[in-house]
Each structure stands twice: as C-alpha cells, then as structure tokens.
Amino acid sequence: MEAPTPGLLDYAAGGSALVLLFVAYVIYPNTILQYGVWLAIFAIWMAWFVYYGTKWMYGVDGDPS
C-alpha cells in the first residue's frame, strides 16, 4: 500500500502549527502562551495523524483539493 500524496488539509495542519509557533516565540514570547501553543499543536498533530492514517489505511479521500 502506497502513502497518499499530501493535500490541502495536510499543508494546512503544518502551516497552522508554524504560525502558532511564530506567534508564541517571535511576536509575543510568553511562557504560558508557549505552553498553550504546544498543547494546540499536539491537538492539531493528533487530528492530522488520524486523518492521514484513515486516508492511507482505508483509501478514504475526503480532501477538498
């Protein structure tokens, strides 16, 4: 079974994590905000992991791209 090609939602998950890190470490570096951002990134990663795993294992492609 071959891995599916990344789609719009895959790039959106990575981009949103990068934007959150930029805000927490460059724009407003605050320890509490950074902790919250890492929790949000973990939630984004877990959602992406389930989405991509489902797409890969079952051939489900609900990507709008």
Backbone as a chain_set.jsonl record, in Angstrom:
{"seq": "MEAPTPGLLDYAAGGSALVLLFVAYVIYPNTILQYGVWLAIFAIWMAWFVYYGTKWMYGVDGDPS", "coords": {"N": [[0.844, -1.167, 0.0], [0.62, 2.141, -0.885], [1.714, 5.332, 0.277], [-0.531, 8.089, 0.558], [-0.623, 11.084, -1.443], [0.269, 14.283, -0.13], [-2.275, 16.623, 0.697], [-4.394, 19.542, 0.585], [-5.398, 19.858, 3.233], [-3.414, 18.61, 4.702], [-1.205, 20.301, 4.356], [-2.329, 22.565, 5.504], [-2.51, 21.859, 8.204], [0.221, 21.659, 8.935], [1.052, 24.28, 8.326], [-0.545, 25.829, 10.053], [0.473, 25.048, 12.524], [3.081, 26.064, 12.329], [2.536, 28.815, 12.18], [1.392, 29.242, 14.707], [3.631, 28.689, 16.34], [5.326, 30.767, 15.511], [3.909, 33.012, 16.412], [3.961, 32.547, 19.198], [6.676, 32.523, 19.858], [7.993, 34.617, 18.57], [6.372, 36.935, 18.109], [4.858, 37.333, 20.526], [6.426, 36.424, 23.051], [5.769, 34.466, 25.603], [5.71, 32.469, 28.462], [3.454, 31.003, 29.375], [1.736, 31.263, 27.177], [3.286, 29.933, 25.258], [3.238, 27.329, 26.266], [0.491, 26.759, 25.985], [0.336, 26.932, 23.213], [1.914, 24.744, 22.417], [0.284, 22.691, 23.36], [-1.935, 23.088, 21.695], [-0.731, 22.564, 19.226], [-0.139, 19.879, 19.573], [-2.759, 18.848, 19.62], [-3.565, 19.504, 17.013], [-1.726, 17.951, 15.586], [-2.503, 15.355, 16.381], [-5.103, 15.209, 15.321], [-4.478, 15.461, 12.608], [-2.927, 13.146, 12.304], [-4.775, 11.043, 12.694], [-6.519, 11.633, 10.583], [-4.808, 11.407, 8.298], [-3.889, 8.782, 8.611], [-6.282, 7.346, 8.358], [-6.911, 8.018, 5.75], [-4.797, 6.783, 4.47], [-4.857, 4.022, 5.268], [-7.477, 3.141, 4.658], [-8.076, 4.172, 2.234], [-9.697, 6.363, 2.008], [-10.606, 9.43, 0.758], [-11.236, 12.372, 1.63], [-10.387, 14.868, 1.103], [-10.633, 18.242, 0.172], [-9.141, 19.23, -1.935]], "CA": [[0.0, 0.0, 0.0], [1.436, 3.336, -1.063], [1.263, 6.501, 1.039], [-1.213, 9.08, -0.279], [0.066, 12.362, -1.606], [-0.268, 15.321, 0.762], [-3.267, 17.501, 0.111], [-4.589, 20.868, 1.163], [-5.544, 19.777, 4.682], [-2.104, 18.252, 5.256], [-0.42, 21.532, 4.398], [-2.976, 23.481, 6.45], [-2.123, 21.447, 9.552], [1.608, 22.087, 9.139], [1.118, 25.744, 8.299], [-1.122, 26.402, 11.272], [1.432, 24.809, 13.605], [4.171, 27.024, 12.167], [2.028, 30.143, 12.539], [1.279, 29.276, 16.163], [4.979, 28.799, 16.892], [5.817, 32.117, 15.221], [3.237, 33.939, 17.328], [4.348, 32.3, 20.585], [8.108, 32.706, 20.111], [8.521, 35.833, 17.958], [5.501, 38.091, 18.307], [4.531, 37.507, 21.946], [7.071, 35.324, 23.784], [5.287, 34.333, 26.97], [5.81, 31.053, 28.817], [2.111, 30.399, 29.419], [1.266, 31.182, 25.791], [4.047, 28.876, 24.592], [2.687, 26.047, 26.734], [-0.8, 26.588, 25.315], [0.579, 26.692, 21.79], [2.354, 23.35, 22.249], [-0.905, 21.842, 23.52], [-2.721, 23.218, 20.466], [-0.009, 21.853, 18.171], [-0.352, 18.445, 19.807], [-4.122, 18.529, 19.176], [-3.544, 19.562, 15.545], [-0.994, 16.782, 15.107], [-3.311, 14.159, 16.592], [-6.182, 15.221, 14.33], [-3.871, 15.162, 11.315], [-2.485, 11.756, 12.334], [-5.96, 10.206, 12.475], [-6.996, 11.913, 9.231], [-3.895, 10.841, 7.306], [-3.904, 7.34, 8.773], [-7.525, 6.86, 7.767], [-6.782, 8.171, 4.299], [-3.813, 5.811, 3.994], [-5.25, 2.642, 5.506], [-8.765, 2.774, 4.078], [-8.255, 4.769, 0.905], [-10.721, 7.398, 2.065], [-10.035, 10.708, 0.376], [-12.212, 13.439, 1.822], [-9.669, 16.117, 0.937], [-11.318, 19.078, -0.826], [-8.263, 19.686, -3.02]], "C": [[0.895, 1.239, 0.0], [0.847, 4.51, -0.28], [0.579, 7.496, 0.11], [-0.402, 10.365, -0.383], [-0.548, 13.392, -0.671], [-1.218, 16.24, 0.009], [-3.355, 18.817, 0.853], [-4.674, 20.822, 2.685], [-4.242, 19.38, 5.374], [-1.231, 19.495, 5.389], [-1.019, 22.547, 5.371], [-2.608, 23.135, 7.89], [-0.699, 21.885, 9.857], [1.748, 23.595, 9.195], [0.555, 26.379, 9.557], [-0.214, 26.183, 12.475], [2.593, 25.796, 13.528], [3.741, 28.445, 12.544], [1.899, 30.27, 14.048], [2.645, 29.418, 16.827], [5.564, 30.195, 16.672], [5.202, 33.134, 16.174], [3.775, 33.777, 18.741], [5.818, 32.579, 20.865], [8.678, 33.994, 19.537], [7.669, 37.05, 18.308], [5.222, 38.354, 19.789], [5.124, 36.356, 22.749], [6.696, 35.316, 25.269], [5.24, 32.837, 27.282], [4.449, 30.362, 28.811], [1.544, 30.251, 28.009], [1.987, 30.064, 25.044], [3.551, 27.497, 25.009], [1.354, 25.759, 26.046], [-0.649, 26.293, 23.837], [1.042, 25.258, 21.556], [1.203, 22.379, 22.461], [-1.774, 21.885, 22.264], [-2.049, 22.484, 19.312], [-0.163, 20.343, 18.342], [-1.746, 18.029, 19.336], [-4.211, 18.535, 17.649], [-2.854, 18.321, 14.983], [-1.823, 15.514, 15.259], [-4.46, 14.085, 15.589], [-5.639, 14.886, 12.945], [-3.475, 13.683, 11.233], [-3.654, 10.803, 12.063], [-6.473, 10.392, 11.054], [-6.121, 11.224, 8.182], [-3.857, 9.313, 7.397], [-5.148, 6.711, 8.174], [-7.451, 6.913, 6.252], [-5.848, 7.098, 3.736], [-4.321, 4.373, 4.112], [-6.522, 2.233, 4.76], [-9.019, 3.376, 2.698], [-9.341, 5.818, 0.87], [-10.06, 8.722, 1.713], [-11.109, 11.777, 0.461], [-11.587, 14.805, 1.677], [-10.341, 16.976, -0.131], [-10.44, 19.508, -1.994], [-8.305, 18.757, -4.215]], "O": [[1.819, 1.348, 0.806], [-0.371, 4.657, -0.19], [1.049, 7.727, -1.003], [0.404, 10.68, 0.492], [-1.757, 13.376, -0.442], [-0.996, 16.583, -1.152], [-2.483, 19.154, 1.654], [-4.079, 21.663, 3.36], [-4.0, 19.777, 6.514], [-0.593, 19.706, 6.42], [-0.282, 23.309, 5.996], [-2.414, 24.033, 8.71], [-0.438, 22.428, 10.93], [2.485, 24.124, 10.026], [1.109, 27.351, 10.071], [-0.137, 27.041, 13.354], [3.039, 26.309, 14.555], [4.508, 29.185, 13.16], [2.26, 31.302, 14.613], [2.795, 30.187, 17.776], [6.225, 30.738, 17.557], [5.895, 34.015, 16.682], [4.023, 34.773, 19.42], [6.176, 32.848, 22.012], [9.745, 34.431, 19.968], [8.19, 38.074, 18.751], [5.343, 39.49, 20.247], [4.413, 35.412, 23.094], [7.248, 36.071, 26.071], [4.785, 32.04, 26.462], [4.318, 29.253, 28.295], [0.941, 29.228, 27.685], [1.363, 29.328, 24.279], [3.458, 26.595, 24.177], [1.119, 24.644, 25.58], [-1.406, 25.504, 23.27], [0.609, 24.621, 20.596], [1.15, 21.34, 21.803], [-2.286, 20.858, 21.819], [-2.727, 21.848, 18.505], [-0.301, 19.615, 17.359], [-1.901, 16.973, 18.722], [-4.858, 17.669, 17.06], [-3.334, 17.714, 14.026], [-1.843, 14.68, 14.353], [-4.756, 13.011, 15.065], [-6.253, 14.126, 12.196], [-3.67, 13.045, 10.198], [-3.52, 9.86, 11.282], [-6.824, 9.417, 10.389], [-6.627, 10.544, 7.29], [-3.799, 8.63, 6.374], [-5.071, 5.653, 7.548], [-7.868, 5.985, 5.559], [-6.087, 6.569, 2.65], [-4.223, 3.598, 3.161], [-6.626, 1.102, 4.286], [-10.05, 3.119, 2.076], [-9.858, 6.132, -0.202], [-9.052, 9.091, 2.316], [-11.805, 12.054, -0.516], [-12.182, 15.804, 2.08], [-10.596, 16.49, -1.233], [-10.942, 20.094, -2.953], [-7.623, 19.0, -5.21]]}, "num_chains": 1, "name": "protein.A"}
